[in-house]
Amino acid sequence: MEKSAATRHIAIVEKCIMSAVGLKHLFTSPILNTFTLHFFKDLKTFQSSLNSVSYSSLIYSLTDKREERRNCLECIKELALSHSTTQRIVLASDGQEASLIEQLSPSHLHGLILKSDPLVILKDQLGKLLNESCRSSDSMISPRNMHRVRLLSPTERAILQFMSCGFSIPEIALRLDRNIKTIRAHKFNAMVKLGVRSDVGLLDAGDILTHFPVADQRTPRFLSTLHS
């Protein structure tokens, strides 16, 4: 028999005290006030609590910092392996960060929600996700309609990884044995697919790819082991 909503424990990783207060207030609404909340300021404390508490859901609240983004994805990856029935939800700072997480997360997410959305939308999205009865299904559709399709080609991924390591476009062209115009075209395509408008956004994507590489014959071998 399925547990009632009153017995469901929700883990929330949120480093900002003010944001934690805002989330607590959000959960006072009628569609969210039946859950037992557990707030954590750091990842280590949350992971330690997994031995004593059975969480139905994890909500990881992101900042726009690269290191925190990596911590989030690593946490999601480990949780998917060790506690596969725990629902995994990410609160992203903005649309660009959400796009990076959606396209490049190494593990399945059950929900990806924007902090910048109006309060009424946040309540509705969280309510629908947390009250979802089929938590163990990896076919669930999030509010952002995530479909787990990785749009970046192997060449585009390699270019972003090279960029994150400090290589220039001419150097990347030399390493991949392509002309500079072709590399620039691939770079532009990657920007369009990821919804970014600057090299900073591409470096954010490259940072994720470097730490969570996808094995492919056309991806330079040294890049996959550079940060191991």
C-alpha positions in Angstrom: 0.0 0.0 0.0 1.3 3.4 -0.9 2.3 5.7 2.0 0.1 8.7 2.6 1.4 12.2 1.8 1.7 12.9 5.5 4.5 10.3 5.9 6.5 11.5 2.9 9.9 13.0 3.8 11.3 15.6 1.4 15.0 16.5 1.4 15.9 20.0 0.3 19.5 21.0 -0.3 19.6 24.8 -0.1 22.7 26.8 1.0 21.0 30.2 1.1 19.2 30.9 4.3 16.8 33.4 2.7 15.9 31.0 0.0 15.3 28.3 2.6 12.9 30.6 4.4 11.1 31.2 1.1 10.8 27.5 0.4 9.5 26.8 3.9 6.8 29.5 3.3 6.0 27.9 -0.1 5.3 24.6 1.5 2.7 26.1 3.8 0.2 26.2 0.8 -2.6 23.6 1.0 -1.2 21.4 -1.8 2.3 21.2 -0.2 1.8 21.4 3.6 1.4 17.6 4.1 5.1 16.8 3.6 7.8 16.5 6.2 10.7 18.8 5.2 14.4 18.2 5.9 16.7 21.2 5.0 20.4 20.8 4.4 23.0 23.5 3.8 25.6 21.1 2.4 25.7 17.9 0.4 27.7 15.8 2.9 25.1 16.3 5.6 22.3 15.2 3.3 24.2 12.1 2.2 24.8 11.1 5.8 21.1 11.4 6.5 20.2 8.8 3.8 21.1 6.0 6.3 18.4 7.1 8.7 15.6 8.7 6.7 13.7 7.3 3.7 13.1 10.3 1.4 10.4 10.1 -1.2 12.0 13.2 -3.0 15.1 15.3 -3.2 14.9 18.9 -4.2 18.3 20.4 -5.0 18.3 24.2 -5.2 21.0 25.5 -7.5 23.0 28.6 -7.6 24.7 29.9 -10.8 28.1 28.7 -9.6 29.9 26.0 -11.6 31.1 24.2 -8.6 27.7 24.0 -7.1 26.3 22.8 -10.4 28.8 20.0 -10.5 28.0 19.1 -6.9 24.3 18.9 -7.8 24.8 16.6 -10.8 27.1 14.4 -8.8 24.6 14.1 -6.1 21.8 13.3 -8.6 24.0 10.7 -10.2 24.9 8.9 -6.9 21.3 9.1 -5.7 20.0 7.5 -8.9 22.3 4.6 -8.3 21.9 4.1 -4.5 18.2 5.2 -4.1 16.6 4.9 -7.5 13.0 5.3 -6.2 13.7 8.7 -4.7 12.3 11.4 -6.9 15.0 13.8 -8.1 14.0 17.5 -8.7 16.3 20.4 -9.5 15.5 24.1 -8.9 17.5 26.1 -11.5 18.3 29.8 -11.1 17.3 30.7 -14.6 16.4 29.3 -18.1 20.0 29.1 -19.2 21.1 27.0 -16.2 18.0 24.8 -16.6 18.9 24.2 -20.3 22.5 23.1 -19.3 21.1 20.7 -16.6 18.4 19.4 -18.9 20.7 18.6 -21.8 23.8 17.5 -19.9 22.7 15.8 -16.7 24.4 12.4 -16.5 21.3 10.9 -14.7 17.5 11.1 -15.2 15.7 13.9 -13.5 12.0 13.8 -12.6 11.6 17.5 -12.5 13.4 20.7 -13.4 11.8 23.9 -12.2 12.8 27.6 -12.6 13.1 29.7 -9.4 12.3 32.7 -11.6 8.8 31.4 -12.3 5.9 33.2 -10.6 5.0 31.8 -7.2 1.7 30.3 -8.3 3.5 28.3 -11.0 6.2 27.1 -8.6 3.4 25.8 -6.2 1.6 24.1 -9.0 4.7 22.4 -10.5 6.0 21.2 -7.1 2.5 20.0 -6.1 2.1 18.0 -9.3 5.6 16.5 -9.0 5.5 15.6 -5.3 2.0 14.2 -5.4 2.9 12.0 -8.4 2.1 8.4 -7.4 4.3 6.6 -9.9 7.7 7.8 -8.5 9.6 4.8 -9.6 9.0 5.3 -13.2 11.8 6.8 -15.2 9.3 7.7 -18.0 7.7 10.6 -15.9 7.5 13.9 -17.7 8.6 17.0 -15.8 7.1 20.5 -16.1 9.8 21.3 -18.6 8.8 18.3 -20.7 12.3 16.8 -20.5 12.9 14.0 -22.9 16.5 13.0 -22.2 17.5 13.6 -25.8 21.1 14.7 -26.0 21.2 17.2 -28.8 24.9 17.9 -28.9 26.9 16.0 -31.5 30.2 14.2 -30.5 32.1 17.0 -32.4 30.2 19.7 -30.6 30.9 18.0 -27.2 34.6 17.7 -28.1 34.8 21.4 -29.0 33.2 22.5 -25.7 35.6 20.2 -23.7 38.6 21.7 -25.6 37.3 25.2 -24.9 36.9 24.4 -21.2 40.6 23.4 -21.2 41.6 26.7 -22.6 42.2 25.8 -26.3 41.5 28.5 -28.9 39.4 27.9 -32.1 42.5 27.5 -34.3 44.0 25.1 -31.8 40.8 23.1 -31.7 40.6 23.0 -35.5 44.2 21.6 -35.6 43.5 18.9 -32.9 40.3 17.8 -34.6 41.7 18.0 -38.1 39.0 20.4 -39.3 39.2 23.9 -40.8 38.4 26.9 -38.6 35.2 27.7 -40.3 33.8 24.2 -39.6 34.8 24.5 -35.9 33.1 27.9 -35.7 29.9 26.5 -37.3 29.9 23.6 -34.8 30.4 26.1 -32.0 27.5 28.2 -33.2 25.3 25.1 -33.4 26.2 24.2 -29.9 25.2 27.7 -28.7 21.8 27.4 -30.4 21.1 24.0 -29.0 22.1 25.0 -25.4 20.3 28.3 -25.6 23.4 30.4 -24.7 24.7 33.6 -26.3 28.2 33.8 -25.1 31.4 31.8 -24.7 30.8 31.9 -20.9 27.7 29.8 -21.4 29.6 27.4 -23.6 32.4 27.1 -20.9 29.7 26.3 -18.4 28.5 23.4 -20.6 32.1 22.4 -21.3 32.8 22.2 -17.5 29.9 19.8 -17.1 31.0 17.7 -20.0 34.6 17.5 -18.7 33.4 16.2 -15.3 30.6 14.0 -16.7 31.9 12.8 -20.1 29.9 10.6 -22.4 32.0 7.9 -24.0 32.3 8.3 -27.8 34.9 7.2 -30.2 35.3 10.7 -31.6 35.8 12.3 -28.2 39.5 13.0 -27.5 40.7 10.4 -24.9 42.8 12.8 -22.9 39.7 14.9 -22.2 37.8 12.1 -20.5 40.7 11.5 -18.1 41.9 15.1 -17.6 40.1 15.6 -14.3 40.0 12.0 -13.1 
